[in-house]
């Protein structure tokens, strides 16, 4: 009996080692594939941008998702940014929280859903969503929420292990990696946030300046520092115009909807972005 139990334990240990070896080999293969892709695009400058981090393997916009993306060869990690009630920049894909947290299970703490304007820059009638919104809660309260995978077809094994992060925390984490990782930052509904007193644009510039990505000139213009990599993106052309007037050397990306009928009326060409 003891011999059988010993054999079972040895098999378990062998299986664990085997799985670890397979994971290592899988990661090596991924790195080789990325290098192969880079070689095939001859003479062209290419960037690998990790959308929400490695969001297929870890819950989106967590430090763990960013770490996995960097490990797999990403040049840039993407951050979607919104704001909390107390003016902290948060790294979340949406202002509404039910899609990626367990807030529905914490109603006693967070109350019930409310209806708010979701996007005010689209053609036609304004779009309203009913949900819990990040800008209604201070960061210390939002920290109590647990992040989960947004899509059902993705593994749920890491649900509930991570929390919402401030952009400040992400910048500190990137600095600690000692790697020159680029930031690909998308502002979510900045015009709406400004109407309720949350100036996410200026707050972002000040934060990037504090952490050494930008340098403020005497004229109040923010210049990208040498060897730093930041790209700012948004669906709202007026927001990109705002950044163009206040920055030097920061690439600006105009996002558009896949359905051209949904494009915002403020034409980017009009603003010379």
VEXGUFI-103518 format. One line per 8 residues: number of its first residue (from 1); their letters; for each residue x, y, z of N, C-alpha, C, O. Coordinates in steps of 0.2 Angstrom, whole numbers. Layout:
NUM) a) X,Y,Z,X,Y,Z,X,Y,Z,X,Y,Z  ... .
END
This chain:
1) xxxxxxxx) 4,-6,0,0,0,0,4,6,0,3,11,-4  9,6,4,14,12,5,17,13,-2,19,19,-4  19,8,-5,23,8,-12,18,11,-17,20,15,-21  12,9,-17,7,12,-22,6,20,-21,6,24,-25  5,22,-14,4,29,-13,11,33,-15,10,38,-17  16,30,-14,23,33,-16,23,34,-23,25,39,-26  21,29,-27,20,30,-34,16,35,-37,17,39,-41  10,36,-33,5,41,-35,8,48,-34,7,52,-38 .
9) xxxxxxxx) 11,49,-28,14,55,-27,20,57,-32,20,63,-34  24,52,-34,29,53,-39,26,55,-45,28,59,-49  20,52,-47,16,53,-53,14,61,-53,14,64,-58  11,63,-47,9,70,-47,14,75,-48,14,79,-51  20,73,-44,26,78,-45,28,78,-52,30,83,-55  28,72,-56,30,72,-63,26,76,-67,28,79,-72  19,75,-66,14,79,-70,15,87,-69,14,90,-74  16,89,-63,17,96,-61,23,99,-65,23,104,-68 .
17) xxxxxxxx) 29,95,-65,35,97,-68,33,97,-76,36,101,-80  30,92,-78,28,92,-85,24,98,-88,26,100,-93  19,100,-84,15,105,-86,19,112,-86,19,116,-90  24,113,-81,28,119,-81,33,119,-87,34,124,-90  35,113,-89,40,113,-95,36,114,-101,38,118,-105  30,112,-101,26,113,-107,24,121,-108,24,124,-113  23,124,-102,21,131,-102,27,135,-104,27,140,-108  33,133,-101,40,137,-103,41,136,-111,42,141,-114 .
25) xxxxxxxx) 39,130,-114,40,129,-121,35,133,-125,37,136,-130  29,133,-122,24,137,-126,26,144,-126,25,148,-131  28,147,-121,31,154,-121,36,155,-125,37,161,-129  41,151,-126,47,151,-130,44,151,-137,47,155,-142  39,147,-139,36,147,-146,33,153,-147,34,156,-153  30,156,-143,26,163,-144,31,168,-146,30,172,-150  37,168,-142,42,173,-143,45,172,-150,47,177,-154  46,166,-152,49,164,-159,44,167,-164,46,169,-169 .
33) xxxxxxxx) 38,166,-163,33,168,-168,33,175,-169,33,178,-174  33,179,-163,34,186,-164,40,189,-167,39,193,-172  45,185,-166,52,187,-170,51,186,-177,53,189,-181  48,180,-179,47,178,-186,42,183,-189,44,185,-195  37,186,-186,33,191,-189,37,197,-190,36,200,-195  41,199,-185,45,205,-186,50,205,-192,50,210,-196  53,199,-193,57,198,-199,54,198,-206,56,200,-210  47,196,-206,44,195,-212,42,202,-214,41,203,-220 .
41) xxxxxxxx) 41,207,-210,39,214,-212,45,217,-213,47,221,-209  48,216,-219,55,219,-220,55,226,-220,51,230,-224  60,229,-217,61,237,-217,55,241,-214,56,247,-214  50,238,-212,44,242,-209,45,242,-202,46,237,-199  43,248,-199,43,249,-192,37,246,-189,31,248,-191  37,241,-185,31,238,-182,31,238,-174,37,239,-171  25,239,-172,24,239,-164,20,233,-162,14,232,-166  21,230,-157,16,225,-154,13,229,-148,17,230,-143 .
49) xxxxxxxx) 7,230,-148,3,233,-143,-2,228,-140,-6,225,-143  -1,228,-133,-5,223,-129,-11,226,-127,-11,231,-123  -17,225,-131,-23,228,-129,-26,225,-123,-28,220,-122  -26,230,-118,-28,229,-111,-23,224,-107,-25,221,-103  -17,224,-110,-13,218,-107,-14,212,-111,-17,212,-116  -11,206,-108,-13,200,-111,-20,198,-108,-20,193,-104  -25,201,-111,-32,201,-108,-35,194,-109,-40,193,-107  -32,190,-114,-35,183,-115,-33,178,-110,-36,173,-109 .
57) xxxxxxxx) -27,180,-106,-25,175,-101,-25,178,-94,-25,173,-90  -26,184,-93,-27,187,-86,-33,192,-87,-34,195,-92  -36,193,-82,-42,199,-82,-38,205,-84,-33,207,-82  -42,209,-89,-40,215,-92,-37,220,-87,-40,221,-82  -32,224,-89,-30,230,-86,-28,228,-78,-28,233,-74  -25,222,-77,-22,221,-71,-14,221,-72,-12,220,-78  -11,222,-67,-3,222,-67,-1,215,-70,4,214,-73  -5,210,-68,-3,203,-70,-4,202,-78,0,199,-81 .
65) xxxxxxxx) -9,205,-80,-10,205,-88,-5,209,-91,-3,207,-97  -3,215,-88,3,218,-91,9,215,-91,13,215,-96  11,211,-85,17,207,-85,17,202,-90,22,201,-93  12,198,-91,12,193,-96,13,196,-103,16,193,-107  10,201,-104,11,205,-111,18,206,-112,21,205,-118  21,209,-107,28,211,-108,33,205,-109,37,205,-113  31,200,-105,35,193,-106,34,190,-113,39,187,-115  28,192,-116,27,189,-122,30,193,-128,29,192,-134 .
73) xxxxxxxx) 33,199,-126,36,203,-131,33,209,-133,34,212,-139  28,212,-130,24,218,-131,29,224,-131,33,225,-126  28,229,-136,32,235,-136,28,240,-132,31,244,-128  22,240,-132,17,245,-128,12,241,-125,10,235,-127  10,243,-119,4,240,-115,-1,246,-115,0,252,-114  -7,244,-117,-13,249,-117,-17,250,-111,-18,245,-107  -18,256,-109,-22,258,-103,-28,262,-106,-27,267,-109  -34,259,-104,-40,263,-105,-41,267,-98,-40,264,-93 .
81) xxxxxxxx) -42,274,-98,-43,277,-92,-49,281,-91,-52,284,-96  -52,281,-85,-58,284,-83,-56,288,-76,-50,288,-75  -61,290,-72,-59,293,-66,-64,291,-61,-70,290,-62  -61,292,-54,-65,290,-48,-68,297,-46,-67,302,-48  -73,296,-41,-76,302,-39,-71,307,-35,-72,313,-36  -66,305,-32,-61,309,-29,-55,311,-34,-50,313,-31  -56,310,-40,-51,313,-45,-45,309,-47,-40,311,-49  -46,302,-45,-40,298,-47,-41,295,-54,-47,293,-56 .
89) xxxxxxxx) -36,295,-58,-36,291,-64,-36,284,-63,-31,281,-60  -41,280,-66,-41,273,-65,-40,270,-72,-42,272,-77  -37,264,-71,-36,260,-77,-42,255,-78,-42,249,-75  -47,257,-82,-53,253,-83,-55,254,-90,-55,259,-93  -58,248,-93,-60,249,-100,-66,253,-101,-67,257,-106  -70,253,-96,-77,257,-96,-78,261,-89,-75,259,-84  -82,266,-90,-84,269,-84,-89,265,-80,-89,264,-74  -93,261,-84,-98,256,-81,-94,250,-78,-90,247,-82 .
97) xxxxxxxx) -96,248,-72,-92,243,-69,-94,236,-69,-90,231,-67  -100,234,-71,-103,228,-71,-100,223,-75,-100,217,-74  -97,225,-81,-94,221,-86,-88,217,-84,-86,212,-87  -84,220,-79,-78,217,-78,-76,216,-70,-71,215,-68  -81,218,-66,-80,217,-59,-86,213,-56,-91,211,-59  -86,212,-49,-91,208,-45,-96,213,-42,-99,211,-37  -96,219,-44,-100,224,-41,-108,222,-40,-111,224,-35  -110,218,-44,-117,216,-43,-118,211,-37,-123,211,-34 .
105) xxxxxxxx) -113,208,-35,-113,204,-29,-112,208,-23,-112,206,-17  -110,215,-24,-109,219,-18,-114,225,-18,-112,231,-16  -120,224,-19,-125,229,-19,-126,232,-13,-127,238,-12  -125,229,-7,-126,232,-1,-121,237,1,-122,242,4  -115,237,-3,-110,242,-2,-110,247,-7,-109,253,-6  -112,245,-13,-112,250,-19,-119,253,-21,-120,257,-25  -125,250,-18,-131,252,-20,-133,249,-27,-131,244,-29  -139,253,-30,-141,250,-36,-139,254,-42,-136,259,-41 .
113) xxxxxxxx) -141,251,-48,-139,254,-54,-142,261,-55,-147,262,-52  -139,265,-59,-141,272,-61,-141,272,-68,-137,269,-71  -145,277,-71,-144,278,-79,-141,284,-80,-142,290,-77  -136,284,-84,-132,290,-86,-130,290,-94,-131,285,-97  -128,296,-96,-125,297,-102,-119,293,-103,-114,293,-99  -119,289,-108,-113,285,-110,-108,288,-115,-102,289,-113  -110,290,-120,-106,293,-125,-110,299,-128,-115,298,-131  -107,305,-128,-110,311,-130,-107,314,-136,-109,320,-138 .
121) xxxxxxxx) -103,310,-140,-100,313,-146,-102,309,-152,-99,310,-157  -107,305,-152,-110,301,-157,-115,305,-161,-118,310,-158  -116,304,-167,-122,307,-171,-128,304,-168,-129,299,-165  -134,308,-169,-140,306,-167,-142,307,-160,-139,311,-157  -146,303,-157,-148,303,-150,-143,301,-146,-139,297,-147  -142,305,-140,-137,302,-135,-139,295,-133,-144,293,-133  -133,292,-131,-134,285,-128,-133,285,-121,-129,287,-118  -138,281,-118,-138,281,-111,-137,273,-108,-140,269,-112 .
129) xxxxxxxx) -134,272,-103,-133,266,-100,-135,266,-93,-135,271,-89  -138,260,-91,-139,259,-84,-135,254,-81,-134,248,-83  -131,257,-76,-125,253,-73,-123,256,-66,-126,261,-64  -117,253,-64,-114,257,-59,-108,260,-62,-104,257,-66  -106,267,-60,-101,270,-64,-95,272,-59,-96,274,-54  -89,272,-62,-83,273,-58,-83,280,-55,-81,281,-49  -86,285,-59,-85,292,-56,-90,293,-50,-90,299,-47  -94,288,-48,-98,289,-43,-95,287,-36,-99,288,-31 .
137) xxxxxxxx) -89,284,-36,-86,281,-30,-79,283,-29,-76,284,-34  -77,284,-23,-70,286,-22,-66,279,-23,-68,274,-23  -59,281,-24,-55,275,-26,-55,270,-20,-54,264,-22  -54,272,-14,-54,267,-9,-60,262,-8,-59,257,-6  -65,265,-11,-71,260,-11,-71,256,-17,-72,250,-17  -68,258,-23,-68,254,-29,-63,249,-28,-63,244,-31  -58,250,-23,-53,244,-22,-56,238,-20,-53,233,-20  -62,238,-17,-65,233,-14,-68,228,-19,-69,222,-18 .
145) xxxxxxxx) -68,230,-25,-71,226,-31,-66,221,-33,-60,223,-33  -68,216,-35,-64,210,-38,-65,210,-46,-70,210,-48  -59,210,-49,-59,210,-57,-60,203,-59,-58,198,-56  -64,202,-65,-66,196,-68,-65,196,-75,-65,202,-78  -64,191,-78,-64,190,-86,-71,193,-88,-76,191,-86  -70,197,-94,-76,200,-97,-80,195,-101,-86,196,-101  -77,191,-104,-80,187,-109,-80,179,-107,-76,177,-103  -86,176,-108,-87,169,-106,-83,164,-109,-81,159,-106 .
153) xxxxxxxx) -80,166,-115,-76,161,-118,-69,161,-116,-65,157,-118  -67,165,-111,-61,165,-108,-61,162,-102,-66,162,-98  -55,159,-100,-54,156,-94,-56,160,-87,-54,166,-87  -59,157,-83,-61,161,-77,-57,159,-71,-58,161,-65  -51,156,-72,-47,154,-66,-44,159,-62,-42,158,-56  -44,165,-65,-40,171,-61,-45,176,-59,-44,181,-56  -52,175,-60,-57,179,-57,-57,180,-50,-56,175,-46  -57,186,-48,-58,188,-40,-51,188,-37,-51,190,-31 .
161) xxxxxxxx) -46,188,-41,-39,188,-38,-36,195,-38,-31,197,-34  -39,200,-42,-36,206,-43,-41,212,-42,-47,210,-42  -38,218,-42,-43,224,-41,-41,229,-46,-37,228,-50  -45,234,-45,-44,240,-50,-38,244,-48,-37,245,-42  -34,246,-53,-28,250,-51,-29,257,-53,-32,259,-58  -25,262,-50,-24,268,-52,-19,269,-57,-14,264,-58  -19,274,-62,-14,275,-67,-7,276,-63,-2,274,-66  -8,279,-58,-2,280,-54,2,274,-52,8,273,-53 .
169) xxxxxxxx) -2,269,-50,1,262,-48,4,259,-54,9,256,-53  1,260,-60,3,256,-66,10,260,-68,15,256,-70  10,266,-67,17,270,-69,22,268,-64,28,267,-66  21,267,-58,26,265,-53,28,258,-54,34,256,-54  23,253,-56,25,246,-58,29,246,-64,34,242,-64  28,250,-69,32,250,-75,39,252,-74,44,249,-76  39,257,-70,46,260,-68,50,254,-64,56,254,-65  47,250,-60,50,245,-56,52,239,-61,57,236,-59 .
177) xxxxxxxx) 50,239,-67,52,233,-71,59,235,-74,62,230,-77  61,241,-74,67,243,-77,67,242,-85,73,241,-88  61,242,-88,61,241,-95,58,247,-98,53,250,-95  60,248,-104,57,254,-108,51,252,-112,51,252,-118  46,251,-108,39,249,-111,35,255,-112,34,260,-108  32,255,-118,28,261,-120,21,260,-117,18,255,-116  18,266,-117,11,267,-114,7,269,-120,8,274,-123  1,265,-121,-4,267,-126,-10,268,-123,-14,264,-121 .
185) xxxxxxxx) -12,275,-121,-17,277,-117,-23,279,-121,-23,284,-125  -29,276,-119,-35,279,-122,-39,282,-117,-41,279,-111  -41,288,-118,-46,292,-113,-53,290,-115,-55,290,-121  -57,288,-110,-64,286,-111,-69,291,-109,-69,294,-103  -73,294,-114,-78,299,-112,-75,305,-109,-78,307,-104  -70,308,-111,-67,314,-107,-71,320,-107,-71,323,-102  -75,321,-113,-79,327,-113,-85,326,-107,-86,331,-104  -88,320,-107,-93,320,-101,-89,321,-95,-92,324,-90 .
193) xxxxxxxx) -84,318,-93,-80,318,-87,-79,326,-85,-79,328,-80  -77,330,-90,-76,337,-89,-82,340,-87,-82,345,-83  -88,338,-90,-94,342,-88,-96,341,-81,-100,345,-78  -93,335,-78,-95,334,-71,-89,336,-66,-88,334,-60  -84,340,-69,-79,343,-65,-73,338,-64,-69,340,-60  -72,333,-69,-66,329,-69,-62,330,-75,-64,327,-80  -57,334,-74,-53,336,-80,-47,330,-81,-42,331,-79  -49,325,-84,-45,319,-85,-39,321,-90,-33,318,-89 .
201) xxxxxxxx) -40,326,-94,-34,327,-99,-28,330,-95,-23,328,-96  -30,336,-91,-24,339,-88,-21,335,-82,-15,335,-81  -26,331,-79,-23,326,-74,-18,321,-77,-13,319,-74  -20,319,-83,-15,314,-86,-9,317,-88,-3,314,-87  -9,323,-91,-2,327,-92,2,328,-86,8,326,-86  -1,330,-80,2,331,-74,5,324,-72,11,324,-69  2,319,-72,4,313,-70,10,310,-74,15,308,-71  9,311,-80,15,308,-85,21,313,-84,27,310,-84 .
209) xxxxxxxx) 20,319,-82,26,324,-80,29,322,-74,35,321,-73  25,320,-69,27,318,-62,32,312,-63,37,311,-59  30,307,-67,33,301,-68,39,301,-73,41,295,-75  40,307,-76,46,307,-80,45,306,-87,50,305,-91  39,305,-90,38,304,-97,37,311,-101,39,311,-107  35,316,-98,34,322,-101,38,328,-96,39,327,-90  40,333,-100,43,339,-96,39,345,-98,38,347,-104  37,349,-93,33,355,-94,38,361,-95,42,362,-92 .
217) xxxxxxxx) 36,364,-101,40,370,-103,38,376,-99,33,376,-96  42,382,-100,40,388,-97,33,390,-100,29,394,-96  31,388,-106,25,391,-109,19,386,-107,14,387,-110  20,381,-103,15,377,-101,13,371,-106,8,368,-106  18,370,-110,18,365,-115,22,358,-112,27,359,-109  19,353,-114,22,346,-111,25,343,-117,22,341,-122  32,342,-116,36,339,-121,38,332,-119,40,331,-113  38,327,-124,40,321,-123,47,320,-121,51,323,-125 .
225) xxxxxxxx) 49,317,-116,56,316,-114,60,311,-119,56,306,-122  66,312,-120,70,307,-124,70,300,-122,70,299,-116  69,295,-126,68,288,-124,62,286,-121,62,280,-119  57,291,-120,51,289,-117,46,287,-123,46,290,-128  41,283,-121,36,281,-126,29,281,-124,27,277,-119  25,286,-126,18,287,-124,14,289,-131,16,293,-134  9,285,-131,4,287,-137,-3,288,-134,-5,284,-129  -6,293,-136,-13,295,-133,-18,294,-138,-17,296,-144 .
233) xxxxxxxx) -23,291,-137,-29,289,-141,-35,291,-139,-36,291,-132  -40,292,-143,-47,294,-141,-52,294,-147,-49,295,-153  -58,293,-146,-63,293,-151,-65,301,-152,-68,302,-157  -64,305,-147,-66,312,-147,-61,317,-151,-55,317,-148  -62,319,-156,-57,323,-160,-56,330,-156,-50,332,-156  -61,333,-152,-59,339,-149,-54,337,-143,-50,342,-141  -54,331,-140,-50,330,-135,-43,329,-138,-38,332,-135  -42,326,-144,-35,326,-147,-33,333,-149,-27,334,-149 .
241) xxxxxxxx) -37,337,-151,-35,344,-152,-33,347,-146,-27,351,-146  -36,346,-141,-34,349,-134,-26,347,-133,-22,351,-131  -25,340,-134,-18,338,-133,-13,340,-138,-7,342,-136  -15,341,-144,-11,344,-149,-8,351,-147,-3,353,-149  -13,355,-144,-11,362,-143,-7,362,-136,-4,367,-135  -6,357,-133,-3,357,-126,3,352,-126,7,352,-120  5,348,-131,10,343,-131,15,344,-137,13,347,-142  21,342,-136,26,341,-142,29,334,-141,31,332,-136 .
249) xxxxxxxx) 29,331,-147,32,324,-148,28,319,-145,30,313,-145  21,320,-144,17,314,-141,12,312,-147,8,316,-149  13,306,-150,9,304,-155,1,304,-153,0,302,-147  -3,306,-157,-10,306,-156,-14,302,-161,-13,302,-167  -18,297,-158,-22,292,-162,-29,294,-162,-32,294,-157  -32,295,-168,-39,296,-169,-43,289,-170,-42,286,-175  -46,287,-165,-50,281,-165,-57,282,-169,-60,288,-168  -59,277,-173,-65,278,-176,-69,271,-175,-66,266,-174 .
257) xxxxxxxx) -76,272,-176,-80,266,-175,-80,262,-182,-79,264,-187  -81,255,-181,-81,251,-187,-87,252,-191,-87,251,-197  -92,255,-188,-98,257,-191,-97,264,-193,-98,268,-188  -96,266,-199,-95,273,-200,-101,278,-199,-100,284,-198  -107,275,-198,-113,279,-197,-112,282,-190,-116,286,-188  -108,278,-185,-108,280,-178,-102,285,-177,-101,287,-171  -99,287,-182,-93,292,-181,-95,299,-178,-101,301,-180  -91,302,-174,-93,308,-171,-93,313,-176,-90,313,-181 .
265) xxxxxxxx) -98,319,-175,-98,324,-179,-92,329,-180,-91,332,-185  -88,329,-174,-83,334,-174,-77,331,-179,-73,327,-176  -77,332,-185,-72,329,-190,-65,331,-188,-63,336,-187  -61,325,-187,-54,327,-186,-50,331,-191,-46,335,-189  -52,331,-197,-49,335,-202,-50,342,-201,-46,347,-202  -56,344,-198,-58,351,-196,-53,354,-191,-51,359,-191  -51,349,-187,-46,351,-181,-39,351,-183,-35,352,-179  -37,348,-189,-30,347,-191,-26,343,-186,-21,345,-184 .
273) x) -29,337,-184,-26,333,-179,-20,329,-183,-17,325,-180 .
END
